[in-house]
Amino acid sequence: MINPRIDELLGQVDSRYALVIVAAKRARQINNYHHQLGEGTFDEFAPPLVESRSKNYLTLSLEEVAEGKITYEYRR
């Protein structure tokens, strides 16, 4: 079971496609942030924006979307 629920997440984004793209990109950013910690640099990527028991980066990014911490816009 996915937590937060998909129907809750769809209230924050335009479509399922947008949700997948936003969550995947943010999960990569969180992953890169954790890899930077070992190198001693903190410049490029933001830390997780929510407190969570989960260590899964995708779950963290979905929780950020659910809480409205992540915004996005379409580029043309």
Secondary structure, DSSP 8 states (H G I E B T S, - for coil): --SS-HHHHTTTSS-HHHHHHHHHHHHHHHHHHHHHHHHT--SSS---SS--S---HHHHHHHHHHTT--------
